[in-house]
Amino acid sequence: MPLHRWAFFGVLGLGLLAGSGARAQAPETPPDTTKPWHDDAWTHIVEQQGVRIDYIYYPEADNEHDGIVVRLINVRDVHLQYAFTLIFRAPTAETSAVVRGRLAPGQMKTGEDAGLFWVPFKEKDRSLAEIGLRGLTIRPIREAHSGPT
């Protein structure tokens, strides 16, 4: 009987050693090379004088009508003032929105809180077909603006 006990432990011991060797030789996990989904979600409109302008189209943004959110990024190291008109077109209508503001160095603005979200057409027979930009002006600001940007 004692021989069988030793044989049992010997087989168990070999199984543990084989298992630990397999774990030690497992390949390392490769580095994560994924990109944040939100970078690819934006459609680029224009980049001018250090301001990048992109948008996202939201079908049924308010559960019924198409919407647009705009993102502005200041890629320069100076404060900037911007102004432009967004043009929204449906197959049978057109409307616009004037956009003005300031961006600190490296600042990004987007969304409703920044005044950059629109549901331009609320009629049942109108859906957003095109978005455009007109009259873009960007200029540096000598002093930082002390109010909200």
C-alpha positions in Angstrom: 0.0 0.0 0.0 2.6 2.6 0.8 3.9 2.1 -2.8 0.6 3.2 -4.3 0.5 6.3 -2.2 3.9 7.4 -3.5 2.8 6.6 -7.0 -0.3 8.7 -6.6 1.6 11.7 -5.3 4.2 11.3 -8.0 1.7 11.5 -10.7 0.0 14.4 -9.1 3.4 16.1 -8.7 4.2 15.7 -12.4 0.8 17.1 -13.3 1.4 20.2 -11.2 4.8 20.7 -12.7 3.5 20.4 -16.2 0.8 22.9 -15.6 3.1 25.4 -14.0 5.5 25.1 -17.0 2.7 25.8 -19.4 1.6 28.9 -17.6 5.2 30.2 -17.5 5.6 29.8 -21.2 2.3 31.5 -22.2 2.8 34.4 -24.6 2.6 37.9 -23.2 -0.5 39.9 -23.9 0.2 42.3 -26.8 -0.2 46.0 -26.1 -3.6 47.6 -26.7 -3.6 49.4 -30.0 -7.2 50.3 -30.2 -8.3 53.9 -30.7 -11.1 55.6 -28.8 -14.4 55.1 -30.8 -15.2 58.8 -30.4 -12.3 59.9 -32.6 -13.7 58.0 -35.6 -17.3 59.1 -34.9 -16.6 62.7 -36.1 -16.8 63.9 -39.7 -14.2 66.5 -40.5 -15.4 69.8 -42.0 -12.4 72.0 -42.0 -9.2 73.0 -40.2 -8.2 76.6 -40.6 -5.7 78.8 -38.7 -5.4 76.2 -35.9 -9.1 75.5 -35.4 -10.4 72.1 -36.3 -14.2 71.8 -36.9 -15.9 68.4 -37.0 -19.5 67.2 -36.6 -21.6 64.1 -35.7 -24.9 63.5 -37.4 -27.6 62.1 -35.1 -30.7 60.6 -36.7 -33.6 61.1 -34.4 -31.6 63.2 -32.0 -34.7 64.1 -30.0 -36.3 60.8 -30.7 -37.9 62.2 -33.8 -35.8 64.7 -35.7 -32.2 64.7 -37.1 -29.6 66.6 -35.1 -26.0 67.8 -35.5 -23.4 68.3 -32.8 -20.2 70.3 -33.7 -16.8 70.0 -32.1 -14.2 72.8 -32.2 -10.6 72.2 -31.2 -7.9 74.9 -30.9 -4.7 73.2 -31.8 -2.6 76.4 -31.3 -1.0 77.7 -28.2 -2.8 81.1 -28.3 -6.3 82.2 -27.4 -8.5 82.4 -30.5 -11.8 84.0 -31.4 -14.0 82.3 -34.0 -17.2 83.1 -36.0 -19.0 81.3 -38.8 -22.4 80.3 -40.1 -23.6 76.7 -40.2 -25.9 75.9 -43.1 -28.4 73.1 -42.7 -30.3 71.8 -45.8 -33.2 69.5 -46.1 -34.5 68.4 -49.6 -37.1 71.2 -49.5 -35.7 73.7 -46.9 -32.6 75.5 -45.7 -31.8 77.2 -42.4 -28.7 78.5 -40.7 -27.1 79.2 -37.3 -24.5 81.8 -36.4 -21.7 80.4 -34.2 -19.3 82.7 -32.3 -17.0 82.2 -29.4 -13.5 81.9 -28.0 -11.1 79.0 -27.5 -8.2 78.8 -25.1 -5.0 77.1 -26.2 -5.6 73.4 -26.7 -9.3 73.8 -25.7 -12.1 71.6 -27.2 -15.7 72.6 -27.2 -18.7 70.4 -28.2 -22.3 69.7 -27.4 -25.3 71.5 -26.2 -23.7 73.1 -23.1 -21.3 74.9 -25.5 -24.1 75.9 -27.9 -22.9 73.5 -30.5 -25.9 71.2 -30.9 -28.9 71.7 -33.3 -32.1 70.0 -34.4 -32.6 72.3 -37.4 -35.8 70.9 -38.9 -38.8 69.8 -36.8 -41.3 69.4 -39.6 -42.4 65.8 -40.3 -41.5 65.9 -44.0 -38.0 67.3 -43.5 -34.8 65.4 -42.8 -31.3 66.8 -42.8 -29.6 66.2 -46.1 -26.5 68.5 -45.9 -24.5 70.6 -43.5 -22.1 73.3 -44.6 -20.1 76.2 -43.2 -19.9 79.7 -44.5 -17.8 82.8 -43.5 -15.3 81.3 -41.2 -13.1 83.9 -39.4 -10.5 83.1 -36.8 -8.3 85.6 -35.1 -5.9 85.5 -32.2 -6.8 87.3 -29.0 -4.0 89.2 -27.3 -5.4 88.8 -23.7 -7.0 85.8 -22.2 -10.8 86.3 -21.8 -11.7 86.3 -18.1 -15.3 85.1 -18.7 -16.5 81.7 -19.8 -15.0 80.4 -23.1 
